[in-house]
Amino acid sequence: MTDIVELEGDYTSDMLFTEGLPSVDPKLGYRGIPAAAAAGISYRQLDYWDRTGLVEPSVRHATGSGSQRLYAFRDILVLKLVKRLLDTGVSLQQIRLAVDQLRAAGFNDLAKITLMSDGARVYLCTTQDEVIDLVGRGQGVFGIAVGRVLREVEATLVNMTPSSLEDVDELAARRSARKAV
């Protein structure tokens, strides 16, 4: 069984981050368990974040029992960023607001941003001056260099093998046949 699945169509238009990423075929996706592992989260967290709309798979949503979610590289990057923010003490509610604001702002140049947190709020820093200003106010912050997280996710996914859409559909058909018996 393989971890990447190929699909038809262009799924990049609604992605949170589109610039500064390695060249990844938009028709490929990672199944839930490898995506969760690459992001450093549990499958249960992945499922919850999908069901609540925090980070949804952009290649393919689950369509019922036995169907497979497929996460693009960018989705896994966002999952890992959410995990890092949780690790700094930011509440899931604040993270939801930050992700929504990034999406609404259409912020696309991923390699040039740094996310900062004081443990309660999330800040977007696009220049060195902004980072200095935040620190200069005397409030401690945690920095998450998105480019570094991007490279970590890329390194984790590099050893995962691609599979075709037919493989996923065949697996779903076998599961359905077993349930019918």
N, C-alpha and C positions, 0 to 999 in steps of 0.2 A: 504494500500500500504506500502511496506517495503523499506528499504534503502540499503540493502546489497543484492547482487545477486551472485549466484554460477555459475561457469563455469567449463568446462573440460580443462585439459592441464596444462603445467608448464610455467608460465609467469615471473619467477624470474630471468632468465638469463640476460635480458637487463636492469634491474633496476639499478638506480643510487646508491641506498644504499641497502645493503642486510644483513649486520651484525649489531648486537646490537639492533635489533628490537624485539618487543614482537612476540610471535608465532602467526602468522596470516595465515589462509588457503589461498594459492595463487589462489584458485578457487573463492574466494569471492571478490566482488568489490562494491564500493559505487557509487550511481548515482550522477549526476552532482550537483544538488542543495544541498544535504547533504555534498558532498565533498567540495563545495565552502564555505558552512557555517562552516565546521570544520576548514578550512584553514583561515577563516576570510576575504574572498574576495567575490566579487559579482559574480553572474553567468556569467555576461558579460565578466569579466576578465578571468574567467575559460575558457570560449569559445574562447576568443582571444588567450590565451596562448596555447591552444590546436591547434587551426588553424595555429598558427605561429611556432609550434614545440618546444616551450619553455618547457612546461610540458604536455606531452601527457598521456592519460590514458593507463596503461599497461595491464589491464584486457580485455577491449574491446573498440575499437574505434567506433565512430558513423559511420554508413554505409548508411546514408541517412535520409530523413525526417521520424520522428517517432522512429528512433532507439535510444538506450540509450548508452551513454558512461559509462564505469565502471572504477572507479579509485581504485587502490590498496591502502592499508594503506601507503605504501612508497611514492606513488604519492602525497597523501595528505600532507605528511610530507614535500616533496619538494615544494609543493604549499605554505605551511605556511612559509618555509624558504625564498622563493622568496618574499612573502609579507613582512616579517620582514626586508629584505634587502631594499625593496622599502621604507619602513617606515624610514629607516636610511638615506635616500637620495640618495642611489645608483641608477643610471639610469638603465632602463630595458636592454639597450644594454650591459652594464658592467655585469649585472646579467646573461645575455645569455652567455657571454664569460666565466664567472666563472662556470656556470653549465656545459658547454661544456668541460672545462678543468677538472672538477671533474670526468666527465664520461670518458674522454680520459685517465685519470690517473688510472682509475679503483679503485678509493678510496672507500673502502667498510666498514671500521670500524667506523660506524656512531657515536657510543657512545663516542668515544675518540677524536672527532674533535670539534673545535670551529671555526666559521667563524667570521672574523673581517672585519670591514670596516671603512674607514676614510670619508665616505660619497661619495667618488668617485670611489674607487677601493675596491675589495674584497680580503681578505687574508685568507688562510687556515692555521690554527695553530693546530699542532698535539702534541706539548709539551708545558710545562710551559715556557721553555726558549724562544720559538718563540714568545709567547705573551709578555713576558718581553722585548724582543728585539724590537718589534714593538712600544711598549709604550715608551721605553727608548730613542727612536729617537725624542721624543717630539711631535709626531704627534698624535692627538686625534683619538681614534678608538672606534667603537661600537662593543661589543662582542655579538655573538649569540651562546649560548651553545646548540648545536644540540640535546643533550640528553634531555634537559629541554623541548625543542619544541616537541620532540618525545613524552614525557609524556603528554604534553598538548593535542596533537592530539589524543593520545590514550584515554585520559579521555573524550574528546568530542565524540569520536566514540563509546564508550562503551555502550551507551544507544540506539544505532541504531539497529534495528531488521533485521536479515537476511531474504532474500527471494530467491526463486529459479529462475533459468534461465527461466523456464516455465512462471513465473509471468511476467517477462519483455517481453517475446515474446507474451504473451496473450495481454498485454497492447498495444504493437505495432500493433497487428492484429486488435484490436478494433479501434484504431486510423485510420488505413487504411480503415476499413469498413465504418467509418463515412465519410471519404473523398470521398469514391466512391459513396455515396448517393447523 
